[in-house]
Amino acid sequence: MKLAIKLAFKNLIGAGLRTWLNVIVLSFSFVMIIAAKGILVGWDRQAKKDMADWEIAGGQYWNANYDPYDAFTLTEAHSVIPGQFKDEIERGDMVPVLITQGTIYPEGRMQSILIKGIDPGQSLLELPTGRLDTAAGALPAIIGSNMARANRLSKGDYVTIRWRDANGTFDAAEILITDIFTTNVPTVDVGQVWIALDSLQSMVLMPGEATILTFRDQENREAGVGDWKLMTYKSLVSEVDEMIKTKSVGQSIFYIILLILALLAIFDTQVLSIFRRQKEIGTYVALGYTRKEVVLLFTVEGAMHAVLAAVTGAIYGIPLLVWLANKGISLGMSSAEFGFTMADTMYPVYSGSLIIGTTLLVMIATTIVSYWPSRRIAKMNPTEALRGKLQ
C-alpha cells in the first residue's frame, strides 16, 4: 500500500497540468459545499438565538384558544394568570403578554394591528419595555422598525389607536411612540404595538388576564395548567428547523451537481489514463504485480486527487471562510420581507464535523469513481498490454 501511494503520487505530479486542473475543480467543490452548509448552520443558530432573546426565551404557556395564525381566536384567547406562577412572575422569570386586535390611524390611514401588553419592568426579553414606563400626555407605546417604516411613524409621534373590550364595545385613545426598536424577529415587530400590560388589561376590561406566559426555564414544566398549554422551546423553533431542512434539500441538489462535474473530470482522466498507459500496466504485471495490485494503484492514484484537492482548498479556502465568518454575508433586505426570522447579515458557522464530513464524503466519492474504470485492468491480457493493445 505504501508503495502504491508513492507511485500514485509520482504519476499524478508527472501528469502536470491535467492533474492540477482536476484538483482545482475538486477543491472548489470542497470549499463551496462547506461555505454553503456553514451559512445554513449559522442561520439556524442565529435565528433561534434571536427568537429566544426577543420572543420565546425558554418556552411559553399559551391560552388553549390561542392560534397565532388565526386572529379571530384572540377574542377568546385570554384567561386569568394561574396563581402558582405569581412568585415566578415577581422574580422576573416569567413574563405575561396580553394580545388583542386593534386599529391605528397614522396620517388618516387605517391599519389593522395587534396590541400587545407587557410588563414595562421585565428583563427576560430584549424588548425595550422600560420606555413604556414614561410619563406622557398619551399612552406610551413602542414599535419595531419595520412597523415604523411601513406606517411612516417616528419616535415622538402621536397616533390614534382603537380597540374592542371584553364586552364588545369599541374605544379609542392617543398613543405616543416612545421608542422604535430594531429586531430580526418579525413576529414581535410587523403590525404590532406594545403597551404596558396593566394599561391594556384596563382598556379591554380583562384584569389579571393574559394570552401568553413566557418563561425562562422549561425544566419540570407541567404540560397543561388549567386553560394553559405548554409550548416547549423545541416546538416554538420547529418552523426554523423545517425551513432549514427545506433549504438543505435544495442545497443538496447543488452539492450533487457540483460533485458530479468534478468527479466526471476525474472519471474521464482515469479512463484516458488506462487507455494511454497500457504498456505501463503490462510492465507492472510482468514485474510481478497482481492484477488487484495494479487496480489498487490506479484507484489510489485517482483517490489522491481528493487529498491534493483538500490541501489546495485549505490554502485558499481557510482564509476565505474565516473572512466570511467574521464579516458575514449581507442580504440587503429586512427579515420582514422574508416573513421569518433572518438576520440582515448572516454569519456562517463551520464546525469540525462539517469539515471532516465533507472531506470524507468527497474522498469516498472520488475513490469510487476512480475504482470504477480501474476494474477493466483486471480483464487485460499482460502480453497484449505490453504491446499497447487493449483486449
LINQUIRA-V101261 format. One line per field, one symbol per residue. phi: phi as a letter, one per 30 degrees, with the letter a starting at -180 (. if undefined). psi: psi as a letter, one per 40 degrees, with the letter a starting at -180 (. if undefined). burial: + if it has 24 or more other ideal C-beta (glycine too) atoms within 12 Angstrom, else -. Layout:
phi=???
psi=???
burial=???
This chain:
phi=.ddddddddddddddieedddddddddddedddddddddddddedddddddddcbchclbccdecdbdcbdddddcdaaddeddcedddddidbbdbcbbdabcbdhidcbdbccccbddcdbdcdeddeddcbdadbddbbbdddddddchcbdjdcbdbbbbddciddbbacccddabccbccddcbdibbcbdddddeddcibdicacbbcbdccdhcddbbidccdcdedddcdddddddddddddddddedddddddddddddddddddddcddddddedddjddddddddedddddddeddddddddddcddeddddddddicddibddddcibdaddbccdbccdddddddddeddddddddddeddddddcddedddddicdd
psi=ddddddddddddddebdddddddddddddddddddddddddddddddddddddddebeaihiidehheegdeeddegiihhhdeedddddeeehhihhhiiahighfeihhhihhhhihdeiediehgedeefhhieihiiiiiddddddefiiheiiihiiihadeehiiiihihheihihiehdeechfihhiidddddddefgheiidihhidheifhidhgbehihhiddddeddddddddddddddddddddddddddddddddddddddefdddddddddeehidddddddddddddedddddddddddedddddddddddihheeiiddddeihhidhhhihhiddddddddddddddddddddddedddeeihdddddefhh.
burial=---+--++--++--+---+--++++++++++++++++++++++++++++++++++++++++++--+-+-----++-+++-++--+--++---++++++++++++-+----+-++++++++-+-++++++-++-+----++++++++++-++-+---+++++++-+-----+-+-+++++++++++++++++++++++++++-++-+--++++++++-+--+---+--++++-+--++-+++--+--+---+---+--++--++++++-+++-++--++-+++-++---+-+--+++++++++++++++++-++---+--++--++---+----+++---+++++-+++++---++--++-+++-+++-++++++-+++-+-+--+------
